[in-house]
Amino acid sequence: MEVVLKKINIYIYHQTGYFLFLFLVFILPLVLFLQFSPYPFQKIEYFVFGSLFLFQYVMYSEQKYRKQIEPKIRERLCRELGRTPSKKEVHRRANFLVVCRGGTIIWTALEILVVMYYFT
């Protein structure tokens, strides 16, 4: 149980900013449009849903992301372990965070589905 809580803490620590970005770019405009727009634009939800996955495909580079987070991972692991982490530990944490980033995209897609259900 403790390991699961630790992984959830790591996920929240590293993905909060990305999740907020996705929320502000995709979810909030969709909700505002559906709530206040006088124009009945059919299937806008699917456009936002497709835009989310297109954004993931075009803008997301796993190699760039790994290089970007590696210094943060080393620093965080040094604090957690009290020693310099091995390459294997850094690689394992980087793999976990890459999976977490995909999970954040899926979580955002689920939120779009909830918004679609609420406004239909």
C-alpha positions in Angstrom: 0.0 0.0 0.0 2.9 2.3 0.8 4.4 1.8 -2.6 1.1 2.7 -4.3 0.8 5.9 -2.3 4.4 6.8 -3.1 3.7 6.3 -6.9 0.6 8.5 -6.6 2.7 11.2 -4.9 5.3 11.0 -7.7 2.5 11.2 -10.3 0.9 14.2 -8.7 4.3 16.0 -8.2 5.4 15.6 -11.8 2.1 15.8 -13.7 0.1 18.6 -12.0 1.4 21.3 -14.3 0.8 19.3 -17.4 -2.7 18.4 -16.3 -3.5 22.0 -15.5 -2.2 23.0 -19.0 -4.4 20.4 -20.6 -7.4 21.5 -18.5 -7.0 25.1 -19.4 -6.4 24.4 -23.1 -9.0 21.7 -23.8 -11.6 21.3 -21.0 -12.3 24.8 -19.8 -12.8 26.3 -23.4 -15.2 23.3 -24.2 -17.2 23.9 -21.0 -17.4 27.6 -21.6 -18.4 27.2 -25.2 -21.1 24.6 -24.4 -22.4 26.7 -21.5 -22.5 30.2 -23.0 -22.4 29.9 -26.8 -25.5 31.0 -28.6 -24.4 29.0 -31.7 -25.4 25.3 -31.7 -22.2 23.8 -33.1 -22.8 20.1 -33.4 -20.1 17.6 -32.4 -17.7 20.2 -30.9 -16.9 17.7 -28.2 -15.5 15.3 -30.8 -13.4 18.1 -32.3 -11.9 18.9 -28.9 -11.3 15.1 -28.3 -9.6 14.8 -31.6 -7.5 17.9 -31.0 -6.3 16.5 -27.7 -5.0 13.3 -29.3 -3.6 15.3 -32.3 -1.8 17.6 -29.8 -0.4 14.5 -28.0 0.8 13.0 -31.3 2.3 16.3 -32.8 3.8 18.0 -29.7 4.8 15.1 -27.5 8.3 13.7 -28.0 9.3 11.0 -25.6 13.0 11.6 -26.1 12.7 15.3 -25.4 10.6 14.7 -22.4 13.0 12.2 -21.0 15.9 14.7 -21.4 13.8 17.4 -19.8 12.8 15.4 -16.7 16.1 13.6 -16.1 17.7 16.3 -14.0 14.6 16.6 -11.9 14.5 12.9 -11.4 18.1 12.7 -10.3 17.5 15.6 -7.8 14.4 14.0 -6.4 15.9 10.6 -6.1 19.0 12.0 -4.3 16.6 13.5 -1.7 14.6 10.3 -1.4 17.5 7.9 -1.3 20.1 10.0 0.4 22.7 9.0 -2.2 23.4 9.4 -5.9 20.9 7.3 -7.8 22.0 4.7 -10.3 21.2 4.9 -14.0 18.8 2.0 -13.6 16.9 3.8 -10.9 16.7 7.0 -13.0 15.7 5.0 -16.1 12.9 3.2 -14.1 11.5 6.5 -12.8 11.7 8.1 -16.2 9.7 5.1 -17.7 7.1 5.5 -15.0 6.8 9.3 -15.7 6.4 8.6 -19.4 3.5 6.2 -18.6 2.1 8.8 -16.3 2.1 11.4 -19.0 0.0 9.1 -21.2 -2.3 8.5 -18.2 -2.8 12.3 -17.9 -3.9 12.4 -21.5 -6.3 9.5 -20.9 -7.6 11.3 -17.7 -8.2 14.5 -19.7 -10.0 12.5 -22.4 -12.3 11.0 -19.7 -13.0 14.5 -18.5 -14.1 15.4 -22.0 -16.4 12.4 -22.1 -17.9 13.5 -18.7 -18.5 17.1 -20.1 -20.1 15.6 -23.2 -22.4 13.5 -21.1 -23.3 16.4 -18.9 -24.2 18.8 -21.7 -26.2 16.2 -23.8 
